[in-house]
Amino acid sequence: MLQVVTKEAAIAIIREKTAHLTAQTQRVPLADAAGRILAADLIADEDIPAFDRSTVDGYAVIAADTFGAGAAIPAQLETVGEILMGEAAETPLSRGQCVRISTGGMLPPGANAAVMVEHTEQAEDLCLIYKAVAPFENVTRKGDDIARGDALLKQGALLRAAQIGVLAALGVREVDVFKRPVIAIISTGDEITEGAPQPGQIRDINSYLLAAAVREAGCEALVYGVVRDRRDAIEKAVRDCLRDADAVLLSGGSSAGTRDLTVQIIDALGEVYFHGIAMKPGKPTIFGMIAGKPVFGLPGHPLAAYFVFRLIVTDWIKACLRQPDDAPVCSGPLAVNIPSNHGRTEFLCVTIGSGGEVKPLHTKSGVISVLSASEGFIEIPRDAEGLAQGTIVKVYRL
């Protein structure tokens, strides 16, 4: 018999029972850090750029020397040299002087602006300037991009290409990241086959689906494969996985049928903390601990298994890796009325219309194609009997 808890209660139980589990850290080369989770806040220890530099090809000037310049009466400045790219500008600029400079070049001491070459004319040693510039016009100042002491990245940040670029700009060559938790995946059921399905059989979807989801969540997937509906076989698989993994996902065998063995096995090897969540899809979800490691019993239907992973297992992973909680990616009005079952939180895949309207994709838990077609999902509260057309809803990323 299922003893159902709310989604919020389920998450609270998991967090309480796994509070002692935190991913270990390791230092990796920056070149290998993409896709990893930052293990500590990163504070800038230098200014980027480290000097005032020009954003145009032209002339470095003292802005006040150009005031009043125009097409009829240009400012006339003495050209006293040229600053080459990558060259330190050490000679101070005096009033009435300018130097040639390229985009990205270092402004010399005393200069505080740059004039675009299009607004100048060189006449022997004189530069005629036909347009005035304000102080620091066409200049990126020291520390404009990153200032020393800035908190650049927080613990739990996912390192993507953009973050790797920032770290490279600061000269970081190694970075502390969390070790990827290893999550084992066991797919159970006599009807599941890894080959061509015979009548009454279906292909193994969950091993591949969940392994991909595990990797997308920043973990390593240990795919055990398909196990028949026999207690000794499933129990052996669980024991084998617990030797090498930090957590185990068992898909199938989680409902209240006579052949559903997952809850019995977890209870025999460890302790079951809940069996059933008031959510749709995903009601027969199980959570327990064996040898200090979390074990999740997921529904066998792929869509339901995916949503339980996305909403329940991912919360544990985020806590383990010190990542922030989910935030919606957008919001919009519902395109149609949506009925719902009172008493269960319901999750629906959606697409976003050209006008920003949110369109639900109704389907059944055994259908998998809806995941590929959707652009996110919405939540219908458990105390609602549905949502009316035009209701503003939050859309979360799949």
C-alpha positions in Angstrom: 0.0 0.0 0.0 1.4 3.4 -1.0 2.0 5.9 1.8 1.9 9.1 -0.1 3.8 12.3 0.9 3.8 15.6 -0.9 6.6 16.6 -3.2 7.8 19.2 -0.7 7.8 16.6 2.1 9.6 14.1 -0.1 12.4 16.7 -0.9 12.6 17.6 2.8 13.0 14.0 3.8 15.7 13.4 1.2 17.7 16.5 2.2 17.5 15.5 5.9 18.7 11.9 5.3 21.5 12.9 2.9 22.7 16.1 4.6 26.0 14.3 5.4 26.7 13.6 1.8 28.7 16.3 0.0 30.7 15.8 -3.1 34.4 15.8 -2.7 36.5 18.4 -4.5 39.4 18.1 -6.9 41.6 20.5 -8.9 41.5 20.2 -12.7 43.2 22.0 -15.5 41.1 24.8 -16.9 41.1 23.1 -20.3 39.2 20.2 -18.7 36.9 22.3 -16.5 34.0 22.8 -19.0 30.8 21.2 -17.7 32.2 20.9 -14.1 30.7 22.5 -11.0 32.8 25.1 -9.1 33.7 24.0 -5.6 34.5 27.5 -4.1 33.7 31.1 -4.7 36.1 32.7 -7.1 37.3 36.3 -6.3 39.3 38.3 -8.9 42.8 39.0 -7.8 43.6 41.5 -10.6 41.9 44.1 -12.8 40.8 43.3 -16.3 41.9 45.1 -18.3 45.0 45.9 -16.3 45.3 49.3 -18.1 43.3 52.0 -19.8 43.0 51.0 -23.5 41.6 52.4 -26.7 38.5 50.9 -28.3 39.2 52.5 -31.7 42.0 52.9 -34.2 43.0 56.6 -34.0 44.9 58.9 -31.6 45.2 58.9 -27.9 44.6 62.5 -26.6 43.9 64.6 -23.6 40.2 65.2 -24.1 40.3 68.9 -23.1 42.6 69.5 -26.1 39.8 68.6 -28.5 37.0 70.7 -26.9 35.5 73.0 -29.6 37.0 71.1 -32.5 34.8 70.8 -35.6 34.9 70.5 -39.3 35.5 74.2 -39.8 38.1 74.7 -37.0 39.9 71.5 -36.2 42.0 71.0 -33.1 45.7 70.9 -34.0 47.9 68.5 -31.9 51.5 67.5 -32.2 51.9 63.8 -33.1 54.7 62.5 -30.9 54.8 58.8 -31.7 52.8 55.6 -32.0 51.8 52.9 -29.5 52.0 49.5 -31.0 49.8 46.6 -30.0 51.2 44.8 -27.0 53.6 47.6 -26.2 53.8 49.3 -22.9 53.1 53.1 -23.1 55.4 54.7 -20.6 56.1 58.2 -21.9 53.5 60.7 -20.5 51.4 62.7 -22.9 51.5 66.5 -22.4 48.9 69.1 -23.3 48.8 69.7 -27.0 50.2 66.3 -27.9 48.7 63.0 -29.2 50.0 59.6 -30.2 48.8 57.1 -32.8 47.1 54.1 -31.3 45.3 50.9 -32.4 42.2 49.2 -31.0 43.3 47.6 -27.7 46.4 49.7 -27.4 47.5 51.0 -24.0 46.8 54.7 -23.3 49.9 56.6 -22.3 50.0 58.3 -18.9 48.1 61.6 -19.1 45.9 60.6 -22.0 42.2 60.1 -21.1 40.4 59.6 -24.5 40.8 58.4 -28.0 39.8 60.0 -31.3 38.6 57.8 -34.2 41.0 58.0 -37.2 38.0 58.8 -39.4 37.7 62.2 -37.6 41.4 63.1 -38.1 43.9 64.1 -40.7 47.6 63.8 -40.4 49.6 66.8 -41.8 53.3 66.1 -41.2 53.8 66.3 -37.5 50.4 67.7 -36.8 47.2 65.8 -36.3 44.0 67.7 -37.3 41.0 66.6 -35.2 37.6 67.4 -36.6 35.5 66.1 -33.7 35.8 66.7 -30.0 35.8 63.8 -27.5 34.7 63.7 -23.9 36.9 62.3 -21.1 37.3 58.5 -21.5 35.4 58.4 -24.7 36.4 55.4 -26.9 38.3 54.0 -23.9 37.9 50.9 -21.8 39.2 51.9 -18.3 41.3 49.7 -16.0 39.0 47.3 -14.2 36.0 48.1 -16.4 35.6 44.4 -17.3 36.6 42.9 -14.0 37.8 44.7 -10.9 40.1 43.3 -8.3 38.1 41.9 -5.5 34.9 41.2 -7.6 33.1 38.0 -6.8 33.1 36.5 -10.2 31.6 33.1 -9.7 29.8 31.5 -6.8 30.3 28.0 -5.4 28.0 25.7 -7.4 28.3 27.6 -10.7 28.3 25.5 -13.8 31.4 26.2 -15.8 30.4 26.8 -19.4 32.5 28.3 -22.3 31.7 31.9 -21.0 32.9 31.2 -17.5 36.0 29.4 -18.9 36.8 32.5 -20.9 36.6 34.7 -17.7 38.9 32.4 -15.8 41.4 32.4 -18.7 41.4 36.2 -18.7 42.4 36.1 -15.1 45.3 33.7 -15.7 43.6 30.8 -13.9 45.1 27.6 -15.1 43.6 25.2 -12.6 40.3 25.3 -10.8 38.7 23.6 -7.9 35.6 21.7 -8.8 33.3 19.1 -7.2 34.0 15.5 -8.1 31.2 14.1 -10.2 28.9 11.9 -8.0 28.6 8.4 -9.6 24.9 7.4 -10.0 24.1 3.8 -11.0 21.1 3.0 -13.1 19.2 -0.3 -13.0 16.3 -0.9 -15.3 14.0 -3.7 -14.2 11.2 -5.7 -15.8 10.6 -8.9 -17.7 9.1 -6.9 -20.5 12.2 -4.8 -21.0 14.7 -6.0 -23.7 18.0 -4.6 -24.9 17.5 -6.2 -28.4 14.7 -6.3 -30.9 11.4 -6.5 -28.9 9.3 -9.6 -29.3 5.5 -9.4 -28.9 4.7 -8.1 -25.4 8.2 -6.6 -25.0 9.5 -3.0 -25.2 13.0 -1.6 -25.7 15.0 -0.4 -22.7 14.5 3.4 -22.8 15.2 4.3 -19.2 18.8 3.2 -19.0 19.6 5.6 -21.9 17.2 8.3 -20.8 18.4 8.4 -17.2 22.1 8.0 -18.1 21.8 11.1 -20.3 19.9 13.0 -17.6 22.5 12.0 -15.0 25.3 13.3 -17.2 23.5 16.6 -17.9 23.1 17.1 -14.2 26.9 17.0 -13.8 27.3 13.4 -12.6 28.8 10.2 -13.9 26.4 7.5 -15.0 27.1 3.8 -14.2 24.6 1.8 -16.4 24.1 -1.6 -14.9 21.6 -2.7 -17.6 18.3 -4.6 -17.6 17.5 -6.9 -14.7 14.7 -9.5 -14.7 11.8 -9.3 -12.2 13.4 -11.6 -9.7 14.3 -10.6 -6.2 17.7 -12.2 -6.1 18.7 -10.7 -9.4 17.6 -7.1 -8.4 19.1 -7.4 -5.0 22.5 -8.5 -6.5 22.3 -5.6 -8.9 21.8 -3.2 -6.1 24.6 -4.6 -4.0 27.0 -4.5 -7.0 26.1 -0.9 -7.8 26.5 0.3 -4.2 30.1 -0.8 -4.3 31.0 1.7 -7.0 28.2 4.3 -7.0 27.2 7.2 -4.7 23.5 6.6 -5.4 21.3 4.1 -7.2 18.3 4.6 -9.5 16.0 1.7 -9.9 13.4 2.2 -12.6 10.4 -0.1 -12.7 9.0 -2.2 -9.9 7.9 0.7 -7.7 4.1 0.6 -7.8 1.8 -1.5 -5.5 1.6 -4.6 -7.7 2.5 -8.0 -6.5 5.7 -8.2 -8.6 7.0 -4.8 -7.5 10.1 -5.7 -5.5 12.0 -2.4 -5.2 10.5 -1.4 -1.9 10.9 -4.8 -0.4 14.6 -4.9 -1.4 15.4 -1.4 -0.1 13.6 -2.2 3.1 15.6 -5.5 3.5 19.0 -4.0 2.8 18.4 -0.6 4.4 15.5 1.6 5.3 12.6 3.0 3.2 11.6 6.6 4.1 8.7 7.0 1.8 6.8 5.1 -0.9 4.6 7.4 -3.0 4.6 11.1 -3.8 1.4 13.1 -4.5 2.5 14.2 -8.0 1.6 13.3 -11.5 3.5 11.8 -13.2 5.6 9.9 -10.6 3.2 8.8 -7.8 4.8 5.4 -7.0 8.3 6.9 -6.3 10.4 5.3 -3.5 13.3 6.7 -1.5 15.5 4.9 1.0 19.0 4.6 2.2 21.3 1.6 2.0 24.7 1.6 3.6 24.5 5.4 3.9 23.8 5.9 0.2 20.5 7.1 -1.3 18.5 4.7 -3.4 15.6 5.9 -5.6 12.8 3.7 -6.9 11.5 5.4 -10.1 8.4 4.5 -12.1 9.0 2.3 -15.1 7.2 4.6 -17.6 9.9 6.7 -19.2 8.1 10.1 -18.9 7.3 9.5 -15.3 10.8 8.3 -14.6 12.2 11.4 -16.2 10.0 13.8 -14.2 10.9 12.1 -10.9 14.6 12.4 -11.8 14.2 16.0 -12.9 12.2 17.1 -9.8 13.3 14.8 -7.0 16.7 13.3 -7.8 18.0 16.5 -9.3 17.2 18.3 -6.1 19.5 15.9 -4.2 22.2 16.4 -6.8 22.0 20.2 -6.5 22.2 20.0 -2.8 25.2 17.6 -3.0 27.0 19.9 -5.5 25.9 23.1 -3.7 24.0 24.4 -6.7 21.2 26.9 -6.5 17.5 25.8 -6.6 15.5 25.8 -9.8 14.3 29.0 -11.2 11.8 29.5 -14.0 13.2 30.4 -17.4 10.1 32.4 -18.5 6.5 32.9 -17.8 3.4 33.5 -19.9 -0.4 33.1 -20.2 -1.9 29.7 -20.7 -3.3 29.3 -24.2 -6.1 27.0 -23.1 -7.9 25.8 -20.0 -6.2 22.9 -18.2 -8.2 20.5 -15.9 -6.3 18.7 -13.2 -6.7 16.1 -10.4 -7.2 17.8 -7.1 -4.8 16.5 -4.4 -1.7 15.8 -6.6 0.8 18.3 -8.0 0.8 17.9 -11.7 3.5 18.6 -14.2 2.9 19.2 -17.9 5.3 19.6 -20.8 4.7 22.8 -22.7 5.7 24.7 -25.8 5.9 28.5 -26.1 3.9 30.2 -28.9 5.1 33.1 -31.0 3.2 35.5 -28.8 4.6 34.0 -25.6 1.5 32.0 -24.8 2.1 28.7 -23.0 0.7 25.6 -24.7 0.4 22.3 -22.8 1.3 19.0 -24.5 -1.1 16.5 -23.1 0.2 12.9 -23.1 0.3 9.7 -21.1 3.1 8.5 -18.9 4.2 5.7 -21.2 4.8 8.2 -24.1 8.4 9.5 -24.5 8.2 11.7 -27.7 6.6 14.6 -25.8 10.0 15.3 -24.0 11.7 16.0 -27.3 8.8 18.2 -28.5 8.5 20.3 -25.4 10.4 23.5 -24.5 9.8 23.2 -20.7 7.2 22.3 -18.1 4.8 23.9 -15.8 3.5 23.0 -12.4 -0.2 22.8 -11.4 -0.6 23.1 -7.6 -2.0 20.1 -5.8 -4.8 22.2 -4.3 -6.0 23.4 -7.7 -8.6 21.6 -9.9 -7.0 23.1 -13.0 -5.9 26.4 -14.4 -7.9 28.8 -16.5 -6.9 30.1 -19.9 -4.9 33.3 -19.5 -3.5 32.3 -16.2 0.2 33.4 -16.0 2.3 30.4 -15.4 6.1 29.9 -14.8 7.9 27.7 -17.2 10.9 25.6 -16.0 13.6 24.1 -18.1 13.6 20.4 -18.9 
